[in-house]
């Protein structure tokens, strides 16, 4: 049986017609989107998307296949530049920012299709995420001065600490491409965490996982939020996971928001049920 880890969260309204956890009330939202939209060849893939996420909220973005969920992630991470609307990360407008600039601002993500450096070790994949946190001069690196080795040691320790979140520290020297599918999913989350995000975007993190792995993932997502005091926004088709840990849920259909609310509100929303199951014929 799936444990609901969001059961004690009280959600409260905020001025932008959204809800945030009560503990985040009065704090600057980590994410605000205002009338966000994008067109491809005249087709509106996302239209008038509005969402507010508190700085320690675990939020869900759900909807049928093709609803525009991954497109929203691409807008938030600057893979796409919106046709209309605004994205604010911690109050800063990301207009015209690059993917790298959005990452430095605190946005990190995983992908629907795993994107690891298969031929590199598990540790080296994590260390790539740490690259913007440990710096030394070019000559220090070329000459292998003491400062270089000190920072390399620190980076090694940080990578192992992050891997320990999923008990993967003993796999540090294993080639990433040789890991089982579920372990690769977990490694991608660790690499995203290595960038020191304020907002972690997870695109179908439970895909390919068995029920036991999914239960463990749920606990670890909550642990990550609590340990790092960050917000998490996830796309997921596994409703047990979504309803078990997401505090606020936003539902997309054909690129438009059709519902927002708590898990209980979304489960009992007839518009959401119709979007997933289709309109039932009257007898």
C-alpha positions as CSV (number, residue, x, y, z in Angstrom):
1,X,0.0,0.0,0.0
2,X,1.3,3.4,-0.9
3,X,2.0,5.7,2.0
4,X,0.7,9.3,1.5
5,X,3.6,11.6,2.6
6,X,1.6,14.8,1.9
7,X,-1.2,14.1,4.3
8,X,-0.4,16.7,6.9
9,X,0.2,19.6,4.4
10,X,-2.3,22.4,4.5
11,X,-2.5,24.4,1.3
12,X,-3.6,28.0,1.3
13,X,-4.5,30.4,-1.5
14,X,-2.2,33.1,-2.8
15,X,-3.1,36.2,-4.9
16,X,-2.1,34.6,-8.2
17,X,-5.1,32.2,-8.1
18,X,-2.8,29.4,-7.0
19,X,-2.1,27.6,-3.7
20,X,1.1,27.0,-1.8
21,X,1.9,25.1,1.4
22,X,1.0,27.1,4.5
23,X,4.7,26.9,5.6
24,X,5.6,28.9,2.4
25,X,3.0,31.6,2.9
26,X,4.7,35.0,3.0
27,X,7.8,33.8,1.3
28,X,8.8,34.6,-2.2
29,X,7.7,31.8,-4.6
30,X,10.5,29.9,-6.2
31,X,8.5,29.8,-9.5
32,X,5.8,32.0,-11.0
33,X,4.6,31.7,-14.5
34,X,2.2,34.3,-15.8
35,X,0.1,33.7,-19.0
36,X,2.9,31.5,-20.3
37,X,2.5,30.2,-23.9
38,X,4.3,29.0,-26.9
39,X,3.2,28.3,-30.5
40,X,4.7,26.0,-33.1
41,X,3.6,26.8,-36.6
42,X,0.5,28.5,-35.4
43,X,-0.4,25.6,-33.0
44,X,-0.6,26.6,-29.3
45,X,1.3,23.9,-27.5
46,X,1.0,25.7,-24.2
47,X,-1.6,28.5,-23.7
48,X,-2.1,30.9,-20.8
49,X,-0.2,28.7,-18.3
50,X,-0.2,30.2,-14.8
51,X,1.5,28.4,-11.8
52,X,3.0,29.4,-8.5
53,X,5.2,27.1,-6.5
54,X,6.4,27.8,-2.9
55,X,10.1,27.5,-2.1
56,X,9.7,24.1,-0.3
57,X,6.7,22.7,-2.2
58,X,6.5,19.3,-3.9
59,X,4.2,20.0,-6.8
60,X,2.9,17.8,-9.6
61,X,2.2,18.6,-13.3
62,X,-0.1,15.9,-14.7
63,X,-2.2,15.4,-17.8
64,X,-2.9,13.0,-20.6
65,X,-0.1,12.2,-23.2
66,X,0.5,15.1,-25.4
67,X,-1.0,17.6,-23.0
68,X,2.1,19.9,-23.1
69,X,3.8,18.9,-19.8
70,X,7.4,18.4,-21.1
71,X,7.0,21.6,-23.3
72,X,6.3,23.5,-20.0
73,X,9.6,22.0,-18.6
74,X,11.4,23.1,-21.7
75,X,10.0,26.6,-21.2
76,X,11.1,26.7,-17.6
77,X,14.6,25.6,-18.4
78,X,15.0,27.9,-21.4
79,X,15.2,25.1,-24.0
80,X,12.3,27.1,-25.6
81,X,11.7,30.8,-25.5
82,X,8.0,31.5,-24.8
83,X,5.9,33.1,-27.4
84,X,4.0,34.9,-24.7
85,X,4.0,35.3,-20.9
86,X,6.7,35.4,-18.2
87,X,8.7,33.0,-16.1
88,X,10.0,34.2,-12.8
89,X,12.5,32.2,-10.8
90,X,12.9,33.4,-7.3
91,X,11.5,36.8,-8.5
92,X,13.8,37.1,-11.5
93,X,12.5,37.3,-15.0
94,X,14.2,34.7,-17.2
95,X,13.3,36.4,-20.5
96,X,16.2,35.9,-23.0
97,X,18.2,33.8,-20.6
98,X,20.1,30.7,-21.8
99,X,19.8,27.2,-20.5
100,X,23.1,27.8,-18.6
101,X,21.9,31.0,-17.1
102,X,18.7,29.3,-15.9
103,X,20.8,26.6,-14.3
104,X,22.9,29.1,-12.5
105,X,19.7,30.8,-11.3
106,X,18.8,27.5,-9.6
107,X,16.8,25.4,-12.0
108,X,17.8,21.8,-12.6
109,X,16.0,19.0,-14.4
110,X,16.0,15.3,-15.3
111,X,14.6,14.1,-18.6
112,X,11.9,11.8,-19.8
113,X,14.5,9.8,-21.7
114,X,17.6,9.3,-19.5
115,X,20.5,11.5,-20.6
116,X,23.7,10.3,-18.8
117,X,27.3,10.1,-20.0
118,X,27.1,6.3,-20.5
119,X,30.9,5.7,-20.8
120,X,31.8,7.8,-17.8
121,X,31.8,6.6,-14.2
122,X,28.9,7.3,-11.9
123,X,31.1,9.7,-9.9
124,X,32.2,11.6,-13.0
125,X,28.6,12.1,-14.0
126,X,27.9,13.7,-10.7
127,X,31.1,15.8,-10.8
128,X,29.9,17.3,-14.1
129,X,27.0,18.7,-12.1
130,X,29.4,20.2,-9.6
131,X,31.5,22.0,-12.2
132,X,30.0,25.4,-11.5
133,X,30.6,25.2,-7.8
134,X,34.4,24.5,-7.6
135,X,36.7,26.9,-9.5
136,X,40.4,27.3,-9.9
137,X,42.6,29.2,-12.4
138,X,43.8,27.7,-15.6
139,X,47.5,27.6,-14.5
140,X,46.5,25.9,-11.2
141,X,44.9,23.2,-13.3
142,X,47.7,22.9,-15.8
143,X,50.4,22.8,-13.1
144,X,48.4,20.7,-10.7
145,X,49.2,23.1,-7.8
146,X,48.1,22.2,-4.3
147,X,44.8,24.2,-4.7
148,X,43.9,21.9,-7.6
149,X,44.2,18.8,-5.5
150,X,42.4,20.3,-2.6
151,X,39.4,21.2,-4.8
152,X,39.5,17.8,-6.5
153,X,39.4,16.1,-3.1
154,X,36.5,18.3,-2.1
155,X,34.6,17.5,-5.3
156,X,35.1,13.8,-4.8
157,X,33.7,14.1,-1.3
158,X,30.7,16.1,-2.4
159,X,30.0,13.6,-5.2
160,X,30.0,10.7,-2.7
161,X,27.8,12.6,-0.3
162,X,25.2,13.2,-3.0
163,X,25.4,9.5,-4.2
164,X,24.7,8.4,-0.6
165,X,21.2,9.9,-0.8
166,X,20.3,6.8,-2.9
167,X,22.9,4.5,-1.3
168,X,24.9,4.6,-4.6
169,X,28.3,5.7,-3.1
170,X,29.7,2.2,-3.6
171,X,28.9,2.4,-7.3
172,X,31.1,5.5,-7.8
173,X,33.6,3.7,-10.0
174,X,31.0,1.8,-12.1
175,X,30.4,2.9,-15.7
176,X,27.1,4.7,-15.8
177,X,25.8,2.9,-18.9
178,X,26.1,-0.5,-17.1
179,X,23.7,0.4,-14.3
180,X,20.2,-1.0,-14.2
181,X,17.5,1.3,-15.5
182,X,16.2,2.3,-12.1
183,X,19.7,3.1,-10.9
184,X,20.3,5.3,-14.0
185,X,17.1,7.2,-13.1
186,X,18.4,7.8,-9.6
187,X,21.9,8.9,-10.9
188,X,20.3,11.5,-13.1
189,X,18.5,13.0,-10.1
190,X,21.8,13.0,-8.1
191,X,23.5,14.8,-11.0
192,X,20.7,17.4,-11.1
193,X,21.1,17.9,-7.4
194,X,24.8,18.5,-7.8
195,X,24.1,21.8,-9.6
196,X,22.7,23.1,-6.2
197,X,19.2,23.9,-7.5
198,X,16.4,25.8,-5.8
199,X,13.9,24.2,-8.1
200,X,14.3,20.6,-9.2
201,X,12.2,19.5,-12.2
202,X,11.7,15.7,-12.5
203,X,10.3,14.4,-15.8
204,X,8.7,11.0,-15.1
205,X,11.2,10.0,-12.4
206,X,9.3,6.7,-11.7
207,X,9.2,5.5,-15.3
208,X,10.4,1.9,-15.6
209,X,10.5,1.4,-11.8
210,X,8.8,-1.4,-10.0
211,X,6.4,-0.7,-7.0
212,X,9.1,-1.1,-4.4
213,X,11.5,1.2,-6.2
214,X,8.7,3.8,-6.6
215,X,7.9,3.7,-2.9
216,X,11.6,4.3,-2.2
217,X,11.7,7.1,-4.7
218,X,8.7,8.8,-3.0
219,X,10.5,8.8,0.3
220,X,13.7,10.1,-1.2
221,X,12.0,12.9,-3.0
222,X,10.5,14.1,0.3
223,X,13.9,13.6,1.9
224,X,15.6,15.7,-0.8
225,X,13.1,18.5,-0.2
226,X,13.6,18.4,3.5
227,X,17.4,18.1,3.4
228,X,18.1,20.7,0.8
229,X,15.1,22.9,1.5
230,X,14.2,23.2,-2.2
231,X,11.1,22.9,-4.3
232,X,10.3,20.0,-6.6
233,X,8.0,20.0,-9.6
234,X,7.4,16.6,-11.2
235,X,5.7,15.2,-14.2
236,X,4.5,11.7,-13.6
237,X,1.9,9.2,-14.9
238,X,2.1,7.0,-11.7
239,X,-0.8,8.5,-9.8
240,X,0.2,6.6,-6.6
241,X,3.3,8.7,-6.5
242,X,1.6,12.0,-7.5
243,X,-1.2,11.6,-5.0
244,X,1.2,10.3,-2.3
245,X,3.7,13.2,-2.2
246,X,2.5,16.1,-4.3
247,X,1.1,19.0,-2.2
248,X,-0.3,21.1,-5.0
249,X,-1.2,19.5,-8.4
250,X,-1.7,21.3,-11.8
251,X,-3.6,19.5,-14.5
252,X,-2.9,20.2,-18.2
253,X,-5.0,19.2,-21.2
254,X,-4.3,20.3,-24.8
255,X,-1.8,22.9,-23.4
256,X,-4.3,24.6,-21.1
257,X,-4.6,24.3,-17.3
258,X,-8.0,22.6,-16.5
259,X,-7.6,22.2,-12.7
260,X,-5.4,23.1,-9.8
261,X,-5.7,21.8,-6.2
262,X,-4.7,19.3,-3.6
263,X,-4.5,15.6,-4.3
264,X,-8.0,15.1,-2.8
265,X,-9.5,18.0,-4.9
266,X,-7.9,16.7,-8.1
267,X,-9.0,13.1,-7.6
268,X,-12.6,14.2,-7.3
269,X,-12.6,16.8,-10.1
270,X,-15.0,15.7,-12.8
271,X,-13.2,17.8,-15.4
272,X,-10.0,15.9,-14.6
273,X,-11.7,12.6,-14.7
274,X,-13.2,13.4,-18.1
275,X,-9.8,14.5,-19.5
276,X,-8.2,11.2,-18.5
277,X,-11.1,8.8,-19.2
278,X,-13.2,10.6,-21.7
279,X,-16.8,11.8,-21.4
280,X,-19.1,9.0,-20.4
281,X,-22.2,8.5,-22.5
282,X,-25.4,9.0,-20.7
283,X,-27.5,5.8,-20.4
